[in-house]
Amino acid sequence: MENKMFDGKVAVVTGAGGVLCSSFAEEMARRGAKVALLDLNLDAAEAVAASIRAHGGVAMAYRADVLDRACLDELHAKILADLGKCDILINGAGGNSPRCTTAHEYYEEGDELTDEVKTFFNLDRKDFDFVFGLNIMGTLLPTQVFAPDLLHRDGCIVNVSSMNAFRPLTKIPAYSAAKSAVSNFTQWLAVHFAGCGIRVNAIAPGFFVTKQNQTLLFNEDGTPTPRTDKILRATPMGRFGKPEELLGTLVWLCDNNASAFVTGVVVPVDGGFSAYSGV
């Protein structure tokens, strides 16, 4: 028999049209939750919601700009009317942009003089601000909007951090800095809400293949890039993760019985990447 541990609860998932967060939404529904899927790409979110409904779950998709407080306030009112108060908030919206990705891992002579490739020196402030803001403000604003629903109701917030928060990765300075901020903010929120019944934790995925990192990891012909080779050599389990391998950690963090005394932690799910020194 399916374990409906979240029966009667409402889970709000941002970034729900993506590879990882769509699996989060599906798992919440499978466990009995009514799921609100928020994504800037409404078609992607609706496709996931339709799949959930086809399997007997309750799900509704909403177009959401997690950087727009007014948009989120409006959606909050709709979700209250459609599904009820939020019990579980999963802040999964985020990501990197090629516009803020350097061509070189290390400084190369002349980087400060060229405009032919993206280097540290010619990163555009707007692009950096966008990536940093998408990840940290895209966690802050939904939390401001939905946390009032969670107060004194054993509510749960799960943020999505990254391996970048443990050790910054080459080429993606804004994303690395932002995910470090997400981990720190998770701890801050956990302390702030500790006395009013809201637990706040984060999952830090290792390396999973998503739409956003596909071009960094694989060439157009499908062969792995040198970056993929480096990642897998530094991952003791020697492979990329599968989205479903995040779900056990997600369910544990959302379960008020199993993790009732757990708040303020950032859990790596990374095949050993964060534990490996390289020797």
ABEGO torsion letter per residue (X at the ends): XBBBAABGBBBBBBGAABAAAAAAAAAAAAAGBBBBBBBABAAAAAAAAAAAAAAGBBBBBBBBBAABAAAAAAAAAAAAAAAEBBABBBBABEEBBAAABBABABBBBGAAABAABBBAAABBAAAAAAAAAAAAAAAAAAAAAAAAAABGAGBBBBBBBBAAAABBBBGBAAAAAAAAAAAAAAAAAAAAAAAAGBBBBBBBBBBBBBAAAAAAABBAAGBBBAAAAAAAAABAAGBBBBAAAAAAAAAAAABAAAAAABBGBBBBBAGGAAABAGX
